[in-house]
């Protein structure tokens, strides 16, 4: 089986590159996911993870992380301060103790005892943003409405040449959260779950949504029942939407309503899906067989969107949504093959088939 790595969000691209270097030289999946997400943890420009992460309401950067290997063992840390690489502490919890989760001061003491350095993780930029938020916040403001700035956890899954699966998740949590809040990331079965006989899944977004459905465990169990990774992600999102419709989700119309998943099965098939209230409609990531550098994807998207609108001569909201799907369809071919090379051998039938697939896995607002 060829190795693979998949992760969430744009900052996952650099993390994927680091993970791939481990896999390309014959390294194992557990080392790959740890090294991969450490890139995001160390990047001060990533405001959702590690050093540079936005602080809680008290101005303190608190970190959560989890890791899980092909042998089913797992480790996690919650509410950890002053340590740049919580994912490595989580791995030590997994490998050096009989526990799965260490929290707060205990996790910090464990990290320091094992050679990690105590550091100030609050960058000047993050502190400035926190001060601006604090100055603007009204004393009686509902805290559910102030957490929208950041919840872009990195979740990473990898398969090595032995077809062994591993996963890692790490985050600084939602910005300006109530001090002590913990999301899905460090909770095995919520933010991350790996079953080396079946597959693996990771979540991102508002942790409370993923916690409520045990999202990653749910997806792996769906794959155990025979669902593809994409279908399993769709089932998880549908479960969240069903709970929302039943009134079981807090603040369902707020800007923090967002949940996404990535998944991979033992065959190396993968899937992804994101649902959010922040966009006109929610379109999932289409599973591509040969992902390359997405150079040209933006131009292809713009050309597809504009071409659709010009051809249909219809600027209704519903047709705008379809135009975005068509643009995404064309962009996907640029992602599959480097640059615009993926567009040269396309047939109208192939475009039509993929457009239909995009439409089938897109969630449209009926308004």
N, C-alpha and C positions, 0 to 999 in steps of 0.2 A: 504493500500500500504506500502511495506517495504521501509524504508529510503534508500537513496543512496547518494554517493558523488563521483564526478569525477573531475579530474584536469589535467593540462598539466605538462609535464617534470618530471624528476626524483626527483627534490626537492619537487614536489607536493606530494610525498608519505608521508613525515612527516606532511605536511599540511593536507592531507586527514585524517591522524590518529587523529589530533586535532579536525577536523571537525566532525569526526565520534563519538568522545566522547560526543560532544554536542547532536548529534542526538540520540545516544544510551540511553541517560538519558531523552529522551523525549523533547529535545530542538527544537527550530524552525530552519528552513533552513537559515534564514537571520543571526542569531547568529552563525550558523555553518560555513558559508562561511567567515564571518569576522574573527572568531577565527582561522580558517584554514589558510588563507593566511597570517595572522600575523606571523605565524611560519617562513615562507620564508622571510618576511620583516625583522625579527630580526636576521636572520642567517648570520653572516659575511662571511660565505663560499659560499653563493649564490650571484654571481656577477651580477645578472640581476634584483635584487629586493631590495629595502630598504637599510638598513644598510649593507655596503659591496658592494653595487652596483657600477659598474664602472662609472666614471664621464663623463661629456661632454668634449668638446675640451678645455674648459677653466679650467678644473680640478674641476668643481663643480658637486656634486651629486644632480640631480633634479629628482623628482619623480612624477609619474602619477598614478591615481587609480580611479576605479569606482565600484559602488555597486548598485544592483537593487533587490527589494523585490517582493513578490507575489502580492502586491497591485498595482504594476506598477510604484511606486515611485522610483526615482533614485537620486544618488548624485555622484559627481566626483570632483577631484582636478587635476590641471595640473601645471607643472613647480613649484612644491612645494619643498622647500629646508628646511633642518634642522629638519624635523619631521620623526621619525623612522616608524610610522605607518600611512601612508597616507590613508589606507583603512578606518581607524576609523574616520579620518577627513571627508572623503567622506560620511560616514554614517551620521555624524552630519550635513553636508550640506543638506542631504536628509531630516533629521528629524527636524532640527531646523530652516530652512530657506525656502523661497518659490522658491529658485533657484535650479538649477541642477549642475552647474559647478562654482567653484571658482578657480582663477588662481594666480600664482606668489606670490607677496608680500601680496595681499589681502587674499589669502588662508593661508599664514603663519600667518598673523595677526589674522585671524579667529581661527586658531588652538591654538595660544598662549592665546587668550582671553578665550578659552574653556578648559584651563588647561593642554594642551600638553607642553612638555618640549622641548626647543631648544637644539639640539645636533649636534655634528660633525659626519656626516655620512660617511666621507671618511676614510676608514681604511688604515693602513700602506701598506697592500698588494695592495689595489686598487690604492693608490697613486703611488706606485712603478711601477705598470703596466702602469699607465698613463704617468709617466715620461719617461719610456722606449719607449712608443709609440710616445711621442712628440719629443724625440731625433731622432727617426728613420724616422719620417715623413718629406718628402721633401716639400718645400714651395709651389711648384706648383702641388702637388698631388691632384688628383680628389677626393673630399670628398665622392663620392659614393663608392669609393673603400676602404675606411678605417673604415667601420662600421661593419665589419664581426665578430668581436670577441664576441658580445653578443646581442641577442634579444630574450631571453627565458622568456618572460612574464609568470607569473602564472595566469591562469584563472581557476576558480573553480565554479562548479555548484552543487547544492544540492537539494534533495527532502526530506521533513520530513514525519512524520507519518500521517499528514493530507493531504499529497500529494501536499503541497505548495512548489513552486520552488523559488529559489533565486540564485544570482550569484555575483561573485566578481572578479575583475582583478586588479593587481598591478604590477608596473615595475619601474625600473630606466632607461628604454629605451636602445637604442643601445649605445654601448660604443663609447665615443669620438665624439658624435653627435655635430652638429652645435648648439651653445648655443641658447636655445629657442625652439628647435625642440620638437614637440609633436606628438606622434604616435596614434595608434587606441585605446589603453587601456582605456583612460578616456572618449572616445566618445561613448555615448549610441547609440546602433545600429551598431557600428563598432566592437569594442573589446568585447562588452557585450550586450546582450539583453535577457529579460525575459518577456514572456507572460504566465501568470499562467494558462490560459485556453488551451494553445497549447504546449509550451515547452520553452527551454532556450538554448543559445549557447554562446560560448566564443572563442576568437581568440588568436593566438600567432604567433610570427615570425616578419617579416618586416612589421611594422605598416602601411606603405604607401600602401602595396598591399591590406591589409584588409580594409583600409579606402576607397580605390577606388571602392570597390564593396559593401560597407556597410555590411560586411561579416556576422556578427551575426544576424542582422535583416533579411538578405537574407535567412539564414538557417531556422530561425523560420517561415518565410513566406512559405518556401518550405514545412515545416512540416504542416503548416496550410492547404496547398493544398493536403496533404495526404502522403507526402514522409516520409519514416522512417528517424530517426536521421542520420544513416549512409549514406543513399542516399542524404539527404540534404547537408551533409558535402562534399560529392563527387561533387554535383552540384556547390557548392561554389568554390571548387578548380578548377573545369572545367571552371568556369567563369574567374578566374584569368589566367588560361592557354590560354583561347581564347583571352583575352586582350593582353597577351604577344605576341601571334601569330599575332595580328593586329598591333603591334608596339606601344601599349598604356602603356607599363610598362617601367619605367626608369631602365637602366642597367640590363636587363633580364638575362644576362649570368653571372652576378657577384655573389660573394659568399654570398651576402645578400638576394638572391632570395629564400625566405623561407616563407611559410605560413601554419598554421595548425589550426584546429578547433576541439572543443569537443561540443557535443550536447546531450540533453536528452529531451524526450517528456513526456507528462502527464501520459503515461502508465508506465513510468520507463524504457523504452527502451533507449539505448544510442548508440552513434557512435563517431568516431574520424577519422581524416585524416590529413596527413602532406605531403606537396610537397616541394621539395628543389632541388637545383642544386648541392648540395654538395655530393650526394650519387650516386651510380651506377644507382639505380632506386628508385622510391618513393613508399614506401609501407605503407598503412594506418594501424592504430590500429584496430584490429579485435574486434568487440563487443562481449564480453564474458559474460555469464550469472551469473557466481559465482566466481568473482575474489578473489583470496586468495594471501597469501605470495608467490612470484614467485620463491621460492627456487627450484633449479634444472632446471630452465628454460634455463640458460646458457649452461649447459651440454647437455640438450636435443637439443638445437639449434646446438651446435657443432657436436653432433652425427648425427643429421639429415643431416646437410650440408656435412659432410665427407662421410656419407653413400651414399648419392645421387651421389657424385662425383665418389666414388669407383664403384658403380653399373653401372653408365653410361659411365665411362672411357672417359669423354669428358671435357676438360678444356677450352672450348671456352667461350667467355664473356657471350654469351646468356645462356649457360648452367650454368655458375656460378650464374647468376641471379636466375635461377630456383632453384638452390641448396639453395640459401639464403631463398627463399620463403618456400621451404620444411623444412628447419631448423626452420623457424619462425612458421610453422604449428605445428611441434612437441612441440616447446617451449610453444605455446599457451595452450596446454593441462596441462602443469605444472602450468601455471598461474591460470587456472580454478580450479584445485584441488591442495591442498597443496603438495609441493614437487613432487616426481615422481609418487605419487598415481594415478594421472590422466592418466598415461600411461598404467596402468596394465590391464584395461578393454577395451582397444582400439581394434577395428576391422579394417582390411584393408579398408573396405568401409567407415568407419567414417573418417579415415585419408585422403582418396581420396576425400571425399566430402569437407572437410575443405580446403585441398590443392587447390581444384578447386575454392573455395570461395576466398581464398587469391589471386590466380592468377587473378580472375575477378576484384578485387579491387586494383590491383597493376598497377602502371604506368611505362611502360618500355621505356627506351631510344632505339630508333630503330637503332642506329649506331652499 
